Amino acid sequence: MIDPGTNPKGETVEAYCRRRWGGAGWTKSLISEGKKDGAKFEDWKWWPHTLKAHQLIQYCASQGISTDKVNQLLFRTEYENGENISQVGTLVAIGQEAGVADTEELTSYLEKDKGEAKVKEEIAVGRQRYRISGVPFFVIGSDSTARPYGFSGAQKSETFVELFEELSDE
């Protein structure tokens, strides 16, 4: 989750940043760097509580729907369309666009937090195994990899290229 201390209904970016850091000035550099890599942040209004969004991803995966597709839709909805992905109705619409057939079942799943325990368990495992303490966090490799590599923070694409080149030499 981005920040479990976020209001479960989400908060405006300005209000969240003012409460957490005293202002939203840091978002200007994030937006500037993001635009260089195609993340436009054209209508970023909400700081979401992402627990239900994680449950949507989990539900879609159980239905055989690509989690990459769901993540792309979540990003677009939140940062490009200015919608609040903390809201069940917004998430159900994303699920439907991603290919969920039974939106009533998805609505019930999200409203009743049926995936909450599993999401929290996965977060706990990530914190323990990879020492994840913030987002974004990237793990290159897998459980079977001799040395999975993890790093935190938004990174330039060059950082990933350098890392992949380094790991391919091993």
LINQUITA-V965466 format. One record per residue. N is the residue number from 1. RES is the residue in one letter. D_CENTER is the distance of its C-alpha to the mean C-alpha in Angstrom with 2 decimals. Layout:
BEGIN
n & res & d_center
N & RES & D_CENTER
N & RES & D_CENTER
END
This chain:
BEGIN
n & res & d_center
1 & M & 7.05
2 & I & 7.08
3 & D & 10.73
4 & P & 12.60
5 & G & 15.43
6 & T & 14.02
7 & N & 16.28
8 & P & 15.19
9 & K & 16.02
10 & G & 13.92
11 & E & 15.85
12 & T & 16.87
13 & V & 15.55
14 & E & 19.18
15 & A & 19.88
16 & Y & 16.92
17 & C & 17.71
18 & R & 21.39
19 & R & 21.06
20 & R & 18.96
21 & W & 20.47
22 & G & 23.37
23 & G & 22.06
24 & A & 19.48
25 & G & 21.44
26 & W & 18.91
27 & T & 16.64
28 & K & 19.52
29 & S & 19.23
30 & L & 15.47
31 & I & 16.27
32 & S & 19.38
33 & E & 17.89
34 & G & 15.08
35 & K & 17.94
36 & K & 19.74
37 & D & 17.13
38 & G & 16.80
39 & A & 13.84
40 & K & 16.12
41 & F & 14.37
42 & E & 17.45
43 & D & 16.81
44 & W & 14.21
45 & K & 15.70
46 & W & 13.32
47 & W & 11.41
48 & P & 9.68
49 & H & 10.09
50 & T & 7.11
51 & L & 9.53
52 & K & 10.75
53 & A & 7.67
54 & H & 7.39
55 & Q & 11.09
56 & L & 11.04
57 & I & 9.50
58 & Q & 12.13
59 & Y & 14.77
60 & C & 14.46
61 & A & 14.77
62 & S & 17.83
63 & Q & 19.22
64 & G & 19.06
65 & I & 16.58
66 & S & 14.65
67 & T & 11.02
68 & D & 10.92
69 & K & 12.40
70 & V & 10.13
71 & N & 6.97
72 & Q & 9.57
73 & L & 10.74
74 & L & 7.73
75 & F & 7.66
76 & R & 11.41
77 & T & 11.84
78 & E & 10.15
79 & Y & 11.43
80 & E & 14.38
81 & N & 15.75
82 & G & 15.30
83 & E & 14.42
84 & N & 12.94
85 & I & 10.20
86 & S & 11.57
87 & Q & 14.62
88 & V & 15.73
89 & G & 17.69
90 & T & 14.95
91 & L & 12.90
92 & V & 16.24
93 & A & 16.96
94 & I & 13.82
95 & G & 14.93
96 & Q & 18.40
97 & E & 17.62
98 & A & 15.90
99 & G & 19.12
100 & V & 19.18
101 & A & 22.92
102 & D & 23.32
103 & T & 21.43
104 & E & 23.60
105 & E & 22.50
106 & L & 18.78
107 & T & 19.62
108 & S & 21.50
109 & Y & 18.84
110 & L & 16.33
111 & E & 19.16
112 & K & 20.59
113 & D & 17.40
114 & K & 18.77
115 & G & 15.76
116 & E & 15.14
117 & A & 17.39
118 & K & 15.92
119 & V & 12.31
120 & K & 14.01
121 & E & 16.23
122 & E & 13.65
123 & I & 12.19
124 & A & 15.90
125 & V & 16.74
126 & G & 14.18
127 & R & 15.61
128 & Q & 19.05
129 & R & 19.02
130 & Y & 17.13
131 & R & 17.48
132 & I & 13.83
133 & S & 14.09
134 & G & 11.29
135 & V & 8.11
136 & P & 7.71
137 & F & 10.00
138 & F & 11.65
139 & V & 14.28
140 & I & 16.94
141 & G & 19.27
142 & S & 19.39
143 & D & 21.26
144 & S & 24.38
145 & T & 24.04
146 & A & 26.62
147 & R & 24.42
148 & P & 20.66
149 & Y & 19.51
150 & G & 16.53
151 & F & 15.66
152 & S & 13.51
153 & G & 12.71
154 & A & 12.27
155 & Q & 15.07
156 & K & 17.53
157 & S & 18.05
158 & E & 21.39
159 & T & 19.92
160 & F & 18.44
161 & V & 21.82
162 & E & 23.75
163 & L & 21.89
164 & F & 22.40
165 & E & 26.02
166 & E & 26.56
167 & L & 25.28
168 & S & 27.33
169 & D & 30.40
170 & E & 30.14
END
